[in-house]
Amino acid sequence: MTLNDISTLESIDDLTAQQLQQILVHNYGSIAGCVEKSELISKVKLLYHDEKQKKESNAK
């Protein structure tokens, strides 16, 4: 599972903790400090938002 597999911001809430961890490890290399699933979700949502903004700015 990678960040590119996520179609919408809302779909992140439906991912398993393992999928969230895979995305974070793939993009950050570490999930240190993440204990609760809600923390994983928050970090993946932030990453998703940042990546979406980056793609939009590159498209201009």
GIRA-V548058 format. One record per residue. RES is the residue in one letter. PHI is phi in degrees with one decimal (none if undefined). PSI is psi in whole degrees, 0 to 359 (* if undefined). Layout:
# GIRA-V548058
RES,PHI,PSI  RES,PHI,PSI
This chain:
# GIRA-V548058
M,none,129  T,-127.2,172  L,-60.7,327  N,-67.3,342  D,-78.8,348  I,-87.1,124  S,-91.0,325  T,-139.7,160  L,-61.1,322  E,-65.8,330  S,-68.5,343  I,-63.0,325  D,-62.5,337  D,-88.9,354  L,-74.7,152  T,-78.3,163  A,-59.5,322  Q,-64.7,318  Q,-64.4,318  L,-61.7,317  Q,-62.3,317  Q,-59.7,317  I,-63.0,314  L,-66.5,317  V,-64.3,320  H,-63.8,324  N,-97.5,329  Y,-109.3,333  G,89.7,353  S,-157.1,151  I,-121.3,24  A,-56.6,137  G,90.1,351  C,-95.9,114  V,-110.6,315  E,-94.7,153  K,-60.3,325  S,-62.0,327  E,-68.9,320  L,-62.8,315  I,-60.6,315  S,-60.5,317  K,-68.0,320  V,-68.2,321  K,-63.3,319  L,-63.2,315  L,-62.0,317  Y,-60.6,314  H,-61.6,314  D,-61.6,317  E,-66.6,321  K,-64.3,317  Q,-63.1,320  K,-62.5,317  K,-65.2,320  E,-66.4,321  S,-71.5,330  N,-73.4,334  A,-76.7,343  K,-80.6,*
